[in-house]
Amino acid sequence: MLAAITSLMLLGFALGSLLGLASRYLKVEGNPLQKEIEEMLPGSQCGQCGYPGCAAAAEALANSRAPVTLCPPGGVVLAEALAGKLGVSIDLSTLEEKQPMVAFVNEGLCIGCGRCYKRCPTDALVGGPKQIHVVISDSCTACEKCIDVCPTACIEMRPIPVTLQTWHWPKPSLAYTA
């Protein structure tokens, strides 16, 4: 019994040491530009850009497969910063600056079908089949995926009301000259 325990312990230590050495000498370095771009993105993982998260969007940007204007939550400021980082020129006349929005469910029209909360990437919609749904505004990223699947059109996007809890300093414009 003691010999079996000792041999398994030695085998585990030897294999663990080999895995540690392999991870040190055989690791694959990632693209440093991709990591820098991912740090610039908001990190909300909302999917509004068409990619499953900010890491996939950063990879597409680093490989020049996506335009620098792909992130709606980042707005004009992020698009200008990404263009400067990647060394590309962009036309910002078509890009509009959106105010923060949140989904709202009209309870009079909601039939409780459950399609909206299945599509929500952040689980901001709460409800169940044949029950009225509610939006948790702190979790909503305004990706508008719930609007597309709602059969009764009871979900709409509304601006976040400005209160002491939601007020933020306005974003600075990079085009500002004094």
Phi, psi and omega per residue, in radians:
M1 nan -0.772 -3.135
L2 -1.176 -0.618 3.123
A3 -1.163 -0.659 3.132
A4 -1.168 -0.748 3.132
I5 -1.129 -0.743 -3.135
T6 -1.137 -0.769 -3.124
S7 -1.154 -0.681 3.097
L8 -1.166 -0.635 3.121
M9 -1.165 -0.760 3.114
L10 -1.149 -0.698 3.110
L11 -1.114 -0.751 3.099
G12 -1.099 -0.716 3.116
F13 -1.148 -0.750 -3.130
A14 -1.139 -0.796 -3.138
L15 -1.181 -0.645 3.085
G16 -1.119 -0.697 3.100
S17 -1.130 -0.719 3.108
L18 -1.117 -0.700 3.096
L19 -1.142 -0.672 3.101
G20 -1.110 -0.761 3.104
L21 -1.157 -0.712 3.138
A22 -1.119 -0.694 3.141
S23 -1.189 -0.510 3.128
R24 -1.337 -0.780 -3.029
Y25 -1.614 -0.335 -3.085
L26 -1.933 0.223 -3.106
K27 -1.239 2.599 -3.128
V28 -1.794 2.151 3.124
E29 -1.307 2.388 3.090
G30 -1.465 3.069 3.112
N31 -1.339 2.046 -3.115
P32 -1.151 -0.500 3.102
L33 -1.153 -0.654 3.117
Q34 -1.109 -0.707 3.131
K35 -1.159 -0.695 3.112
E36 -1.134 -0.734 3.124
I37 -1.152 -0.705 3.130
E38 -1.103 -0.598 3.086
E39 -1.235 -0.479 3.119
M40 -1.325 -0.532 -3.111
L41 -1.215 2.732 -3.051
P42 -1.118 -0.474 3.110
G43 1.396 0.339 -3.126
S44 -1.460 -0.211 3.116
Q45 0.954 0.638 -3.006
C46 -1.398 -0.471 -3.141
G47 1.460 0.166 -3.140
Q48 -1.154 -0.368 -3.123
C49 -1.424 -0.205 -3.110
G50 1.727 -0.015 3.091
Y51 -1.923 2.685 -3.047
P52 -1.183 -0.214 3.114
G53 -3.047 3.109 -3.096
C54 -1.204 -0.504 3.116
A55 -1.161 -0.741 3.123
A56 -1.196 -0.638 3.096
A57 -1.171 -0.685 3.112
A58 -1.139 -0.653 3.100
E59 -1.138 -0.735 3.123
A60 -1.146 -0.672 3.102
L61 -1.168 -0.730 -3.124
A62 -1.155 -0.532 3.137
N63 -1.655 0.176 3.112
S64 1.036 0.635 3.093
R65 -1.785 -0.042 -3.102
A66 -2.433 2.631 3.093
P67 -1.317 2.738 -3.123
V68 -1.265 -0.171 3.131
T69 -1.657 0.380 -3.023
L70 -1.335 -0.289 -3.013
C71 -1.782 1.748 3.120
P72 -1.092 -0.696 3.126
P73 -1.144 -0.478 3.141
G74 -1.280 -0.529 3.083
G75 1.229 -2.745 -3.064
V76 -1.191 -0.674 -3.085
V77 -1.101 -0.776 3.120
L78 -1.171 -0.687 3.130
A79 -1.085 -0.719 3.101
E80 -1.154 -0.709 3.134
A81 -1.163 -0.713 3.103
L82 -1.158 -0.680 3.109
A83 -1.114 -0.699 3.095
G84 -1.152 -0.677 -3.135
K85 -1.198 -0.698 -3.090
L86 -1.576 -0.159 3.121
G87 1.238 0.642 3.104
V88 -2.040 2.755 3.078
S89 -1.778 2.532 -3.098
I90 -2.347 2.740 3.046
D91 -1.833 1.916 -3.088
L92 -1.576 0.092 -3.116
S93 -1.218 -0.488 -3.140
T94 -1.522 -0.258 -3.107
L95 -1.542 2.155 -3.131
E96 -1.808 2.523 3.110
E97 -1.516 2.048 -3.110
K98 -1.688 2.564 3.033
Q99 -1.460 2.759 -3.137
P100 -1.059 2.319 -3.102
M101 -2.142 2.844 3.068
V102 -2.533 2.575 3.135
A103 -1.284 2.606 3.108
F104 -2.380 2.332 3.137
V105 -1.800 2.141 3.050
N106 -1.387 1.890 -3.024
E107 -1.166 -0.417 3.127
G108 -1.234 -0.437 -3.123
L109 -1.775 -0.286 -3.063
C110 -1.215 2.214 3.113
I111 -1.770 -0.065 3.105
G112 1.279 0.669 -3.088
C113 -1.282 -0.445 3.086
G114 1.510 0.099 -3.138
R115 -1.260 -0.610 -3.046
C116 -1.197 -0.760 -3.085
Y117 -1.295 -0.293 3.042
K118 -1.318 -0.505 -3.122
R119 -1.537 -0.301 -3.049
C120 -1.218 2.104 -3.102
P121 -1.285 -0.312 -3.099
T122 -1.967 0.159 -3.112
D123 0.947 0.737 3.140
A124 -1.443 -0.274 3.117
L125 -1.686 2.298 -3.124
V126 -2.097 2.380 3.123
G127 2.774 -3.132 3.134
G128 -2.493 3.089 3.105
P129 -1.016 2.329 -3.140
K130 1.072 0.505 3.041
Q131 -2.274 2.694 3.116
I132 -1.250 2.459 -3.120
H133 -1.732 2.667 -3.130
V134 -2.329 2.593 3.124
V135 -1.776 2.254 2.995
I136 -1.495 1.832 -2.968
S137 -1.169 -0.453 3.115
D138 -1.216 -0.426 -3.109
S139 -1.696 -0.296 -3.071
C140 -1.242 2.278 3.109
T141 -1.831 0.117 3.117
A142 1.032 0.720 -3.133
C143 -1.382 -0.252 3.092
E144 1.149 0.288 3.105
K145 -1.243 -0.522 -3.131
C146 -1.242 -0.501 -3.132
I147 -1.179 -0.648 -3.080
D148 -1.134 -0.558 -3.037
V149 -1.744 -0.092 -3.091
C150 -1.296 2.075 -3.096
P151 -1.314 -0.362 -3.097
T152 -1.823 0.029 -3.125
A153 0.938 0.768 -3.131
C154 -1.639 -0.043 3.140
I155 -1.847 2.317 3.102
E156 -2.421 2.787 3.106
M157 -1.669 2.305 3.119
R158 -2.216 2.595 3.087
P159 -1.183 2.558 3.110
I160 -1.240 2.181 3.137
P161 -1.163 2.454 -3.107
V162 -1.434 2.013 3.057
T163 -2.240 -3.127 3.103
L164 -1.115 -0.512 -3.133
Q165 -1.402 -0.461 -3.063
T166 -1.857 -0.053 -3.105
W167 -1.289 2.379 3.093
H168 -2.365 2.741 3.029
W169 -1.091 2.466 3.111
P170 -1.169 2.608 3.137
K171 -1.182 2.401 3.088
P172 -1.334 2.615 3.097
S173 -1.667 2.345 3.120
L174 -1.287 -0.340 -3.102
A175 -1.470 0.014 -3.100
Y176 -1.230 2.279 3.074
T177 -2.221 2.374 -3.106
A178 -1.682 nan nan
